[in-house]
């Protein structure tokens, strides 16, 4: 309520100031109309207007005005300390005593005031000492609220009535006709609905004209959506074909790079092996001869035996490297190979040996598995290499599974283990010659390279998938005899 009283004091003070400014600018006098305006302020109990030293410009002063001005200074001077303080510092003050409220608000000079007063902008020309009653403020606020509410309710009722009439005439009835037409279309009476819409359209019924155009748009949109769906389907098919072609191109590029790398590596390996093979055999022969000539208890016999073992291992490695290169040059033995019996044979070969290392070997073969044409011995070598690699990946035991089935007309062979897996950064290098991830050196890293070459000699492909900590799966695809020879 105090805030409302302060706002009212400011408002009334502004009214007084604006009225005084308007009259002084136009008449240079305060006439009776100003008194009437002040009397119309209902919330004000009393109003006392104080004037400061007005500093009127000399050119505006006449003897009569000077006398009236002197009387105003006597009549409109400060009556108490509050009014005197506001006149001096130009800051408003508000006081409350019971139900009465007093606001002493200064009015300061503006640029307009400088026409008559030789004072700076912001100079306190006078003060409005306004006395208000909280009861009158509350009553006036209540009356204003009731009056505003009454006007709002009347205006709302009028708007609702007009809107109801307009809605009924221009929306409800046309929509009802449109709903009936839609119901006829739903029941299959399409021709009748279109004829009715066309007839009403001639009578300028906007809603039915809209219905006719909407129905036409619906049919057109349905056709366009059908065309768009077909275009999207064609585009999706083309995208899938492009993705498949790109994937095949990428695989072919990787295969080409790997094949060229293997060919270069094999040729270099063969040359090196050939150069060092003769000296190694000579050293091996000399060590064997020396070992035979030494007595059993001779102190040098043990050293010669160790040297012979190392040289023999070197001879074995060079022979493996030569076999790696020569194997890619030899023509394959073309004979039907029963993959099912080959897997079962490899399973029997390793079952007991790997069983002692707590590794289970299992072969699963689908019925009616077609034969492939190639070399049984070379394909057996591939399977043995994969099983041995799986064994090395499971030093603490595990399971090796060999599965053979048919996929898209080709024979698919999968060799899986539950070992340590291959890190992702090594997956694209596992078929490279001399690459190995085994901690203990047990070869020269040619097993998978040889297997890769053999599979490609059979016009097949080999791929690897692995998850670290879960295991590895090698997948071989070979053309069946039905696919290769029809």
Steps between C-alpha positions, in 0.01 A plus 500: 500500500791735577644436155162581346486822703848602385405428139186710541703785650742493206211487253316793655821699526561441128146616421558819697837562337376436144198723555714781636749470214224498238330808640820692560624431145170611345380780732786577737224484764335239723132529411182349644521190278797382702290515818227294329747232395633471854144477641431200273774295672278290727765315698671815633388630839707820491752646257750768590716644221824666603714721282872560521684806373368494142764729345265631233672665209501880524353552156184318617454696823256787528424696816170320535660156461770589752232585757313173436826307516583653838157395631556144368833477678320588826202272440682199349803488731607195703286430802715242677843339498401221257392744231809711562731197460340392176528855363867510591623153392241415231443144639144376562390391848211279603343480846229278643294581810231241569256499210646820355782515247701805407718533192720801444615483136713769329453610140819607330576725205522367143612664179146627447510673839813690398289716269371685803738409782870576501589171674689186395327175407428302819451810718219452755232754405246378750352214701166322509407410858228239452296347783326173418267267688561126480127444523436719198784335307359155577147608408617656174701190410199278576272721290748498212529121519125450502457741213775329299354157573153613392634643177705185437201269560275705275763508228561124538127421472476718192803336337373148580158579357643645180750213469223243551289651226795528264620147577157350447447680173841478340664191660262259671254448217761476223704261711191288559448475124869418457473221761201352318695506174799332671267233642366430151859466369584260785199286402625485142255750349784704346312622192206636697723692739694665217175596321357657817813699564504629140135607522548688827820653372298680232292662778815650652508282809860556607526191720379267228728667249779432749380140532510454123854637476605299806372177351679578176816577695461174693486293184792686348703469819430129520632454148807713572572309821478174309745631242729626776492164678591323180779750433630457858494124463691522171748739658547271800564207270753701304670611821521140619643395166756780514596411859535135404710590197721729709544231762594245235738748340662566836534129567642442151748782552607354835532156345707638213731688734536194723567273203765732358658532841505123545647449153781748562564360847498144370744575222737679737466217753579239238811684389627543855415141594678367195811701578525391864368145457826355357727640775258379764496146357880500489520612862237243596696222329825603673332515841342157450839358399670663801229371733553142376875524550478630859485257787192489713675654799694758302451854651438659155229252401220693674603828335513338157156345558353842590657654190362217285146554640512872422634442149231236441236751610642755256491240223136427582411871488672550165318196365169649618581826325583316177179298525305826548630637169492175304147420614364806323662391172392137491185402319221365720399139489147514364288240675168501687554570869242395757519782755289309754739206517799738497372683809429175681852378414660816641282466811622141561859608438500767773242364744737303721799733469308815586296318762816471710519883486135530624382610155184345352483456122161457331395480134144581391400426141164570339329226303532487121813711495625530139858413410762750385761447230865541594779346706394307809852518645524877462154557648596269785811712552279812525277340763799375698657847497177653629463237774861545612453877512184448708696273734770763551230759582368282789796420727266435793258275312180570311300384200561483124199461273512418129171556318422438132180603321378667181454874457375650173601189306857493638648272763571691819750373758532672837772427755429667836679505833437644845850641538650838573395655169685731263527876564312708240818670381646159400198359313601639161852355533438142613543367144827686444813289472726498809236672713418332830351602835627194685723576796711186452672462164375171352540581129553784262140619475420330169213269601216740428678642195530148355135434585397822331687402183352149493144627542546748215648225284164328549324820383367560851543760767586501870410760762550543873282646776618530857409648836774546756437273799224300327656323205564497127318358198657433158247463218584335167277509194572250221309452175313174494527269202138578408573875498840468330413251230121525488 
